[in-house]
Amino acid sequence: MPINIICASDNPFAPYCGVMLTSLFENNRNNNLAVYVLCDKSFSSGNRKKYQRLGKRYGQTVHIVPVDNSLTQNFPISQTLNHITTPTYYRLLACRLLPPDVDKAIYLDSDAIVTGSLEPMWSINMDGKAIAAVPDGWITYENNTYDHLDYDHRHGYFNAGILLINLHHWRQHNLEARMIDYIHQHRDNLPYNDQDVLNGVMHDNKLWLPERYNLQTKNLLKYYWECLPETYHQTLLRELPQAVIIHYCGKTKPWHYRYSGGAFHTLWENYRRLSPYPHCRIRRPLFKYLKRTVKDRLFPLRRQKRIAAIWQMTP
C-alpha cells in the first residue's frame, strides 16, 4: 500500500509546491508514494507536465486533482494572513476529492520541505482519532485563541500545515459536513481560516505528533521564541536535530529575498535547485535587492548581526 500524500496549490504557488515535492521524493526513495495535488482551474498545463515528469523521475505517482471553485467560493479568507488563498480549504474536502479507497493520508503544505522518511509517521496508529498534528507554537499559548473557537484551552491548538488524516474516520462521522457547518457559523471569526475550522471541529478528537513532523520556523524567530514557555524551548531543542518536516510558516518565506540567512534557508535552496523550478523567486524590488546584496558583501559582520537579531538559532 502506498503512502498517500495530499497537497494543495494554485498556479502562483505551483513552484513552491514543486520544491516541496522534490524534497519529499528525494528523501523517500524507498517508499511507494501516491501524491494527490488538489488544484484550482488556474493550474496551468505546463505545471501539470512538470509535476508528472517530477513523479516519473523518482518512480512515484502524481495525481492532479482539479477542484471546482464553486465548492469553496463562499469560504471566508481572513485578512490576518494575507498570503493565504482559497486552496487552503481544499484539505477539508479530501473525502470527496480523493478515491473512496484512500482511508488515510498525510497532508503537506507547499511552504515545507521533507528531510527524512515519512514511514514512521505513516505507521502511527490513529486509534480511532480523526487527525494527528503538532501544536502551533505560540498560538497554543495565547488565551484569546480559544475564545472565538468555543472550546477549552486544555485541548490545545494544532498547526494544520502538516497533518496525518484518518479519512475513514472522517467519512464514518461525516466530518466534512460538520466543518462546513462550522464555517457558516463562525465565518466572521476565523482569523486562521481552515486551521481554525479543523481545530474547532477536531480539538477533542486528535493525537499529538512530535515536533519533528512539523518543525515550524516561526518558533525560531526571537519575537515568538520569547513568547514560548521554557518547557517548549526544551522540546524544540530536542526535536530540532531530528526534524523530518521543516515548515516555513509565517508571512516571510524562503523564496522571499528578506528570508536570506533565515532558519533552514540553505536547505530549501538545495531542493529548489533540484526541482523543476530552479529559478523560482517572488518578484522583489530590484534596487532594494541589489542594495542589500552589496551591503552583505561589503559588511558580512553587519549581516551576521542582523540575522542574529531576528533568529534565535539559524540551522
Secondary structure as GFF3:
##gff-version 3
##sequence-region A 1 315
A	DSSP	beta_strand	3	9	.	.	.	ID=ss1
A	DSSP	alpha_helix	14	26	.	.	.	ID=ss2
A	DSSP	beta_strand	33	39	.	.	.	ID=ss3
A	DSSP	alpha_helix	45	57	.	.	.	ID=ss4
A	DSSP	beta_strand	61	66	.	.	.	ID=ss5
A	DSSP	three_ten_helix	69	71	.	.	.	ID=ss6
A	DSSP	three_ten_helix	86	93	.	.	.	ID=ss7
A	DSSP	alpha_helix	94	97	.	.	.	ID=ss8
A	DSSP	beta_strand	104	108	.	.	.	ID=ss9
A	DSSP	beta_strand	112	114	.	.	.	ID=ss10
A	DSSP	alpha_helix	119	122	.	.	.	ID=ss11
A	DSSP	beta_strand	131	135	.	.	.	ID=ss12
A	DSSP	alpha_helix	137	140	.	.	.	ID=ss13
A	DSSP	three_ten_helix	143	145	.	.	.	ID=ss14
A	DSSP	three_ten_helix	153	155	.	.	.	ID=ss15
A	DSSP	beta_strand	158	166	.	.	.	ID=ss16
A	DSSP	alpha_helix	167	172	.	.	.	ID=ss17
A	DSSP	alpha_helix	175	186	.	.	.	ID=ss18
A	DSSP	alpha_helix	193	202	.	.	.	ID=ss19
A	DSSP	beta_strand	206	208	.	.	.	ID=ss20
A	DSSP	three_ten_helix	211	213	.	.	.	ID=ss21
A	DSSP	beta_strand	215	216	.	.	.	ID=ss22
A	DSSP	three_ten_helix	217	220	.	.	.	ID=ss23
A	DSSP	alpha_helix	222	225	.	.	.	ID=ss24
A	DSSP	alpha_helix	230	239	.	.	.	ID=ss25
A	DSSP	three_ten_helix	240	242	.	.	.	ID=ss26
A	DSSP	beta_strand	245	247	.	.	.	ID=ss27
A	DSSP	three_ten_helix	257	259	.	.	.	ID=ss28
A	DSSP	alpha_helix	265	274	.	.	.	ID=ss29
A	DSSP	alpha_helix	286	298	.	.	.	ID=ss30
A	DSSP	alpha_helix	300	310	.	.	.	ID=ss31
###
